[in-house]
Amino acid sequence: MAGKYRSRGRDSEYKRLGTVSRLASIDLLNGHVPGQIKTRPRSKEFIEHLKYLDSVYQKYGKIKIILDNHSVHISNETKEYLKTVPNRFEFIFTPTHGSWLNMIEIFFSKLTRTFLRKLRVNSITALKNRFEIYLNEINEMPVIFKWKYKLDEISVAN
């Protein structure tokens, strides 16, 4: 019976070499996914991602971003950066425990299930390269997400 409940993702030879922080956004108008990979999930790296988005979309006005309530999204450092670029970014926060509404969370889930599942890498660099390959493949033929429901068709149970 014990074998039935064993994890399939790791075995006795599994060795964790470290972690990375994935930062990405989905352009809802064209399906493009600008993304980066960082070594740590801090406000500094989130601000670098905002600056990256600012450069990618420099010819456009306000950038609207749907986010969860992660601490780096609402940190003092992030708020201070936003003051330096007034009216450039508008944050729309998903409800607490509503990560299923966040399309980038769904994107990362698909990445993990399809591209990283049972993957063995020998370095953080190899993992970063794998993420970049995935982003390049996605961006070669981006898919525009189309909502299936209209707001007046959705009922919310209390």
Contact map, one row per residue, 1 for C-alpha under 8 A:
11111000000000000000000000000000000000000000000000000000000000000000000000000000000000000000000000000000000000000000000000000000000000000000000000000000000000
11111100000000000000000000000000000000000000000000000000000000000000000000000000000000000000000000000000000000000000000000000000000000000000000000000000000000
11111100000000000000000000000000000000000000000000000000000000000000000000000000000000000000000000000000000000000000000000000000000000000000000000000000000000
11111100000000000000000000000000000000000000000000000000000000000000000000000000000000000000000000000000000000000000000000000000000000000000000000000000000000
11111110000000000000000000000000000000000000000000000000000000000000000000000000000000000000000000000000000000000000000000000000000000000000000000000000000000
01111111000000000000000000000000000000000000000000000000000000000000000000000000000000000000000000000000000000000000000000000000000000000000000000000000000000
00001111111000000000000000000000000000000000000000000000000000000000000000000000000000000000000000000000000000000000000000000000000000000000000000000000000000
00000111111000000000000000000000000000000000000000000000000000000000000000000000000000000000000000000000000000000000000000000000000000000000000000000000000000
00000011111000000000000000000000000000000000000000000000000000000000000000000000000000000000000000000000000000000000110000000000000000000000000000000000000000
00000011111111000000000000000000000000000000000000000000000000000000000000000000000000000000000000000000000000000000000000000000000000000000000000000000000000
00000011111111000000000000000000000000000000000000000000000000000000000000000000000000000000000000000000000000000000000000000000000000000000000000000000000000
00000000011111000000000000000000000000000000000000000000000000000000000000000000000000000000000000000000000000000000000000000000000000000000000000000000000000
00000000011111100000000000000000000000000000000000000000000000000000000000000000000000000000000000000000000000000000000000000000000000000000000000000000000000
00000000011111110000000000000000000000000000000000000000000000000000000000000000000000000000000000000000000000000000000000000000000000000000000000000000000000
00000000000011111000000000000000000000000000000000000000000000000000000000000000000000000000000000000000000000000000000000000000000000000000000000000000000000
00000000000001111100000000000000000000000000000000000000000000000000000000000000000000000000000000000000000000000000000000000000000000000000000000000000000000
00000000000000111110000000000000000000000000000000000000000000000000000000000000000000000000000000000000000000000000000001110000000000000000000000000000000000
00000000000000011111000000000000000000000000000000000000000000000000000000000000000000000000000000000000000000000000000000010000000000000000000000000000000000
00000000000000001111100000000000000000100000000000000000000000000000000000000000000000000000000000000000000000000000000000010000000000000000000000000000000000
00000000000000000111110000000000000011111000000000000000000000000000000000000000000000000000000000000000000000000000000000010001000000000000000000000000000000
00000000000000000011111000000000000011111000000000000000000000000000000000000000000000000000000000000000000000000000000000000000000000000000000000000000000000
00000000000000000001111100000000001111000000000000000000000000000000000000000000000000000000000000000000000000000000000000000000000000000000000000000000000000
00000000000000000000111110000000001111000000010010000000000000000000000000000000000000000000000000000000000000000000000000000000000000000000000000000000000000
00000000000000000000011111000000111100000000000010000000000000000000000000000000000000000000000000000001000000000000000000000000000000000000000000000000000000
00000000000000000000001111100000111000000000000000000000000000000000000000000000000000000000000000000001000000000000000000000000000000000000000000000000000000
00000000000000000000000111110011110000000000000000000000000000000000000000000000000000000000000000000011000000000000000000000000000000000000000000000000000000
00000000000000000000000011111111110000000000000000000000000000000000000000000000000000000000000000000000000000000000000000000000000000000000000000000000000000
00000000000000000000000001111111000000000000000000000000000000000000000000000000000000000000000000000000000000000000000000000000000000000000000110000000000000
00000000000000000000000000111110000000000000000000000000000000000000000000000000000000000000000000000000000000000000000000000000000000000000000100000000000000
00000000000000000000000000111111000000000000000000000000000000000000000000000000000000000000000000000000000000000000000000000000000000000000011100000000000000
00000000000000000000000001111111100000000000000000000000000000000000000000000000000000000000000000000000000000000000000000000000000000000010011110000000000000
00000000000000000000000001110111110000000000000000000000000000000000000000000000000000000000000000000000000000000000000000000000000000000110011000000000000000
00000000000000000000000111100011111000000000000000000000000000000000000000000000000000000000000000000000000000000000000000000000000000100110010000000000000000
00000000000000000000000111100001111100000000000000001000000000000000000000000000000000000000000000000000000000000000000000000000000000100000000000000000000000
00000000000000000000011110000000111110000000000000000000000000000000000000000000000000000000000000000000000000000000000000000000000000100000000000000000000000
00000000000000000000011100000000011111000000000010000000000000000000000000000000000000000000000000000000000000000000000000000000000000000000000000000000000000
00000000000000000001111000000000001111100000000000000000000000000000000000000000000000000000000000000000000000000000000000000001001000000000000000000000000000
00000000000000000001111000000000000111111000100000000000000000000000000000000000000000000000000000000000000000000000000000000000000000000000000000000000000000
00000000000000000011100000000000000011111000000000000000000000000000000000000000000000000000000000000000000000000000000000000000000000000000000000000000000000
00000000000000000001100000000000000001111100100000000000000000000000000000000000000000000000000000000000000000000000000000000000000000000000000000000000000000
00000000000000000001100000000000000001111110110000000000000000000000000100000000000000000000000000000000000000000000000000000000000000000000000000000000000000
00000000000000000000000000000000000000011111110000000000000000000000000100000000000000000000000000000000000000000000000000000000000000000000000000000000000000
00000000000000000000000000000000000000001111111000000000000000000000000110101100000000000000000000000000000000000000000000000000000000000000000000000000000000
00000000000000000000000000000000000000000111111100000000000000000000000000001100000000000000000000000000000000000000000000000000000000000000000000000000000000
00000000000000000000000000000000000001011111111110000000000000000000000000000000000000000000000000000000000000000000000000000000000000000000000000000000000000
00000000000000000000001000000000000000001111111111000000000000000000000110000100000000000000000000000000000000000000000000000000000000000000000000000000000000
00000000000000000000000000000000000000000011111111100000000000000000000000000100100000000000000000000000000000000000000000000000000000000000000000000000000000
00000000000000000000000000000000000000000001111111110000000000000000000000000000000000000000000000000000000000000000000000000000000000000000000000000000000000
00000000000000000000001100000000000100000000111111111000000000000000000000000000000000000000000000000000000000000000000000000000000000000000000000000000000000
00000000000000000000000000000000000000000000011111111100000000000000000000000000000000000000000000000000000000000000000000000000000000000000000000000000000000
00000000000000000000000000000000000000000000001111111110000000000000000000000000000000000000000000000000000000000000000000000000000000000000000000000000000000
00000000000000000000000000000000000000000000000111111111000000000000000000000000000000000000000000000000000000000000000000000000000000000000000000000000000000
00000000000000000000000000000000010000000000000011111111110000000000000000000000000000000000000000000000000000000000000000000000000000000000000000000000000000
00000000000000000000000000000000000000000000000001111111110000000000000000000000000000000000000000000000000000000000000000000000000000000000000000000000000000
00000000000000000000000000000000000000000000000000111111110000000000000000000000000000000000000000000000000000000000000000000000000000000000000000000000000000
00000000000000000000000000000000000000000000000000011111110000000000000000000000000000000000000000000000000000000000000000000000000000000000000000000000000000
00000000000000000000000000000000000000000000000000001111111100100000000000000000000000000000000000000000000000000000000000000000000000000000000000000000000000
00000000000000000000000000000000000000000000000000001111111110000000000000000000000000000000000000000000000000000000000000000000000000000000000000000000000000
00000000000000000000000000000000000000000000000000000000111110000000000000000000000000000000000000000000000000000000000000000000000000000000000000000000000000
00000000000000000000000000000000000000000000000000000000111111100000000000000000000000000000000000000000000000000000000000000000000000000000000000000000000000
00000000000000000000000000000000000000000000000000000000011111100000000000000000000000010000000000000000000000000000000000000000000000000000000000000000000000
00000000000000000000000000000000000000000000000000000000000111110000000000000000000000111100000000000000000000000000000000000000000000000000000000000000000000
00000000000000000000000000000000000000000000000000000000100111111000000000000000000000011100000000000000000000000000000000000000000000000000000000000000000000
00000000000000000000000000000000000000000000000000000000000001111100000000000000000000001111000000000000000000000000000000000000000000000000000000000000000000
00000000000000000000000000000000000000000000000000000000000000111110000000000000000000001111000000000000000000000000000000000000000000000000000000000000000000
00000000000000000000000000000000000000000000000000000000000000011111000000000000000000000011110000000100000000000000000000000000000000000000000000000000000000
00000000000000000000000000000000000000000000000000000000000000001111110010000000000000000011110000000100000000000000000000000000000000000000000000000000000000
00000000000000000000000000000000000000000000000000000000000000000111110010000000000000000000111101100100000000000000000000000000000000000000000000000000000000
00000000000000000000000000000000000000000000000000000000000000000011111011000000000000000000111100000000000000000000000000000000000000000000000000000000000000
00000000000000000000000000000000000000000000000000000000000000000011111111000000000000000000000000000000000000000000000000000000000000000000000000000000000000
00000000000000000000000000000000000000000000000000000000000000000000111111100000000000000000000000000000000000000000000000000000000000000000000000000000000000
00000000000000000000000000000000000000001110010000000000000000000000011111100100000000000000000000000000000000000000000000000000000000000000000000000000000000
00000000000000000000000000000000000000000010010000000000000000000011111111100100000000000000000000000000000000000000000000000000000000000000000000000000000000
00000000000000000000000000000000000000000000000000000000000000000000111111110110000000000000000000000000000000000000000000000000000000000000000000000000000000
00000000000000000000000000000000000000000010000000000000000000000000001111111110000000000000000000000000000000000000000000000000000000000000000000000000000000
00000000000000000000000000000000000000000000000000000000000000000000000001111111000000000000000000000000000000000000000000000000000000000000000000000000000000
00000000000000000000000000000000000000000011000000000000000000000000000000111111100000000000000000000000000000000000000000000000000000000000000000000000000000
00000000000000000000000000000000000000000011011000000000000000000000000111111111110000000000000000000000000000000000000000000000000000000000000000000000000000
00000000000000000000000000000000000000000000000000000000000000000000000001111111111000000000000000000000000000000000000000000000000000000000000000000000000000
00000000000000000000000000000000000000000000000000000000000000000000000000011111111100000000000000000000000000000000000000000000000000000000000000000000000000
00000000000000000000000000000000000000000000001000000000000000000000000000001111111110000000000000000000000000000000000000000000000000000000000000000000000000
00000000000000000000000000000000000000000000000000000000000000000000000000000111111111011000000000000000000000000000000000000000000000000000000000000000000000
00000000000000000000000000000000000000000000000000000000000000000000000000000011111111000000000000000000000000000000000000000000000000000000000000000000000000
00000000000000000000000000000000000000000000000000000000000000000000000000000001111111000000000000000000000000000000000000000000000000000000000000000000000000
00000000000000000000000000000000000000000000000000000000000000000000000000000000111111111000000000000000000000000000000000000000000000000000000000000000000000
00000000000000000000000000000000000000000000000000000000000000000000000000000000011111111000000000000000000000000000000000000000000000000000000000000000000000
00000000000000000000000000000000000000000000000000000000000001000000000000000000000011111100000000000000000000000000000000000000000000000000000000000000000000
00000000000000000000000000000000000000000000000000000000000011100000000000000000010011111100000000000000000000000000000000000000000000000000000000000000000000
00000000000000000000000000000000000000000000000000000000000001111000000000000000010011111110000000000000000000000000000000000000000000000000000000000000000000
00000000000000000000000000000000000000000000000000000000000001111000000000000000000000111111000000000000000000000000000000000000000000000000000000000000000000
00000000000000000000000000000000000000000000000000000000000000011110000000000000000000001111100000000000000000000000000000000000000000000000000000000000000000
00000000000000000000000000000000000000000000000000000000000000011110000000000000000000000111110000000000000000000000000000000000000000000000000000000000000000
00000000000000000000000000000000000000000000000000000000000000000111100000000000000000000011111000000000000000000000000000000000000000000000000000000000000000
00000000000000000000000000000000000000000000000000000000000000000111100000000000000000000001111101101100000000000000000000000000000000000000000000000000000000
00000000000000000000000000000000000000000000000000000000000000000001100000000000000000000000111111100000000000000000000000000000000000000000000000000000000000
00000000000000000000000000000000000000000000000000000000000000000001100000000000000000000000011111100000000000000000000000000000000000000000000000000000000000
00000000000000000000000000000000000000000000000000000000000000000000000000000000000000000000001111100000000000000000000000000000000000000000000000000000000000
00000000000000000000000000000000000000000000000000000000000000000001000000000000000000000000011111111100000000000000000000000000000000000000000000000000000000
00000000000000000000000000000000000000000000000000000000000000000001000000000000000000000000011111111100100000000000000000000000000000000000000000000000000000
00000000000000000000000000000000000000000000000000000000000000000000000000000000000000000000000001111110110000000000000000000000000000000000000000000000000000
00000000000000000000000000000000000000000000000000000000000000000000000000000000000000000000010001111110000000000000000000000000000000000000000000000000000000
00000000000000000000000000000000000000000000000000000000000000000111000000000000000000000000010001111111110000000000000000000000000000000000000000000000000000
00000000000000000000000001000000000000000000000000000000000000000000000000000000000000000000000000011111111000000000000000000000000000000000000000000000000000
00000000000000000000000111000000000000000000000000000000000000000000000000000000000000000000000000000111111100000000000000000000000000000000000000000000000000
00000000000000000000000000000000000000000000000000000000000000000000000000000000000000000000000000110111111110000000000000000000000000000000000000000000000000
00000000000000000000000000000000000000000000000000000000000000000000000000000000000000000000000000010111111111000000000000000000000000000000000000000000000000
00000000000000000000000000000000000000000000000000000000000000000000000000000000000000000000000000000011111111100000000000000000000000000000000000000000000000
00000000000000000000000000000000000000000000000000000000000000000000000000000000000000000000000000000001111111110000000000000000000000000000000000000000000000
00000000000000000000000000000000000000000000000000000000000000000000000000000000000000000000000000000000111111111000000000000000000000000000000000000000000000
00000000000000000000000000000000000000000000000000000000000000000000000000000000000000000000000000000000011111111110000000000000000000000000000000000000000000
00000000000000000000000000000000000000000000000000000000000000000000000000000000000000000000000000000000001111111111000000000000000001000000000000000000000000
00000000000000000000000000000000000000000000000000000000000000000000000000000000000000000000000000000000000111111111100000000000000000000000000000000000000000
00000000000000000000000000000000000000000000000000000000000000000000000000000000000000000000000000000000000011111111100000000000000000000000000000000000000000
00000000000000000000000000000000000000000000000000000000000000000000000000000000000000000000000000000000000001111111100000000000000000000000000000000000000000
00000000000000000000000000000000000000000000000000000000000000000000000000000000000000000000000000000000000001111111101000000000000001000000000000000000000000
00000000000000000000000000000000000000000000000000000000000000000000000000000000000000000000000000000000000000111111111000000000000000000000000000000000000000
00000000100000000000000000000000000000000000000000000000000000000000000000000000000000000000000000000000000000011111111000000000000000000000000000000000000000
00000000100000000000000000000000000000000000000000000000000000000000000000000000000000000000000000000000000000000001111100000000000000000000000000000000000000
00000000000000000000000000000000000000000000000000000000000000000000000000000000000000000000000000000000000000000011111110000000000000000000000000000000000000
00000000000000000000000000000000000000000000000000000000000000000000000000000000000000000000000000000000000000000000011111000000000000000000000000000000000000
00000000000000000000000000000000000000000000000000000000000000000000000000000000000000000000000000000000000000000000001111110110000000000000000000000000000000
00000000000000001000000000000000000000000000000000000000000000000000000000000000000000000000000000000000000000000000000111110100000000000000000000000000000000
00000000000000001000000000000000000000000000000000000000000000000000000000000000000000000000000000000000000000000000000011111110000000000000000000000000000000
00000000000000001111000000000000000000000000000000000000000000000000000000000000000000000000000000000000000000000000000011111111000000000000000000000000000000
00000000000000000000000000000000000000000000000000000000000000000000000000000000000000000000000000000000000000000000000000111111100000000000000000000000000000
00000000000000000000000000000000000000000000000000000000000000000000000000000000000000000000000000000000000000000000000011111111110000000000000000000000000000
00000000000000000000000000000000000000000000000000000000000000000000000000000000000000000000000000000000000000000000000010111111111000000000000000000000000000
00000000000000000001000000000000000010000000000000000000000000000000000000000000000000000000000000000000000000000000000000011111111100000000000000000000000000
00000000000000000000000000000000000000000000000000000000000000000000000000000000000000000000000000000000000000000000000000001111111110000000000000000000000000
00000000000000000000000000000000000000000000000000000000000000000000000000000000000000000000000000000000000000000000000000000111111111000000000000000000000000
00000000000000000000000000000000000010000000000000000000000000000000000000000000000000000000000000000000000000000000000000000011111111100000000000000000000000
00000000000000000000000000000000000000000000000000000000000000000000000000000000000000000000000000000000000000000000000000000001111111110000000000000000000000
00000000000000000000000000000000000000000000000000000000000000000000000000000000000000000000000000000000000000000000000000000000111111111000000000000000000000
00000000000000000000000000000000000000000000000000000000000000000000000000000000000000000000000000000000000000100010000000000000011111111100000000000000000000
00000000000000000000000000000000111000000000000000000000000000000000000000000000000000000000000000000000000000000000000000000000001111111110000000000000000000
00000000000000000000000000000000000000000000000000000000000000000000000000000000000000000000000000000000000000000000000000000000000111111111000000000000000000
00000000000000000000000000000000000000000000000000000000000000000000000000000000000000000000000000000000000000000000000000000000000011111111100000000000000000
00000000000000000000000000000001100000000000000000000000000000000000000000000000000000000000000000000000000000000000000000000000000001111111110000000000000000
00000000000000000000000000000011100000000000000000000000000000000000000000000000000000000000000000000000000000000000000000000000000000111111110000000000000000
00000000000000000000000000000000000000000000000000000000000000000000000000000000000000000000000000000000000000000000000000000000000000011111110000000000000000
00000000000000000000000000000000000000000000000000000000000000000000000000000000000000000000000000000000000000000000000000000000000000001111111000000000000000
00000000000000000000000000000111100000000000000000000000000000000000000000000000000000000000000000000000000000000000000000000000000000000111111100000000000000
00000000000000000000000000000111000000000000000000000000000000000000000000000000000000000000000000000000000000000000000000000000000000000000111110000000000000
00000000000000000000000000011110000000000000000000000000000000000000000000000000000000000000000000000000000000000000000000000000000000000000011111000000000000
00000000000000000000000000010010000000000000000000000000000000000000000000000000000000000000000000000000000000000000000000000000000000000000001111100000000000
00000000000000000000000000000000000000000000000000000000000000000000000000000000000000000000000000000000000000000000000000000000000000000000000111110000000000
00000000000000000000000000000000000000000000000000000000000000000000000000000000000000000000000000000000000000000000000000000000000000000000000011111100000000
00000000000000000000000000000000000000000000000000000000000000000000000000000000000000000000000000000000000000000000000000000000000000000000000001111100000000
00000000000000000000000000000000000000000000000000000000000000000000000000000000000000000000000000000000000000000000000000000000000000000000000000111110110000
00000000000000000000000000000000000000000000000000000000000000000000000000000000000000000000000000000000000000000000000000000000000000000000000000111111110000
00000000000000000000000000000000000000000000000000000000000000000000000000000000000000000000000000000000000000000000000000000000000000000000000000001111110000
00000000000000000000000000000000000000000000000000000000000000000000000000000000000000000000000000000000000000000000000000000000000000000000000000000111111000
00000000000000000000000000000000000000000000000000000000000000000000000000000000000000000000000000000000000000000000000000000000000000000000000000001111111000
00000000000000000000000000000000000000000000000000000000000000000000000000000000000000000000000000000000000000000000000000000000000000000000000000001111111100
00000000000000000000000000000000000000000000000000000000000000000000000000000000000000000000000000000000000000000000000000000000000000000000000000000001111110
00000000000000000000000000000000000000000000000000000000000000000000000000000000000000000000000000000000000000000000000000000000000000000000000000000000011111
00000000000000000000000000000000000000000000000000000000000000000000000000000000000000000000000000000000000000000000000000000000000000000000000000000000001111
00000000000000000000000000000000000000000000000000000000000000000000000000000000000000000000000000000000000000000000000000000000000000000000000000000000000111
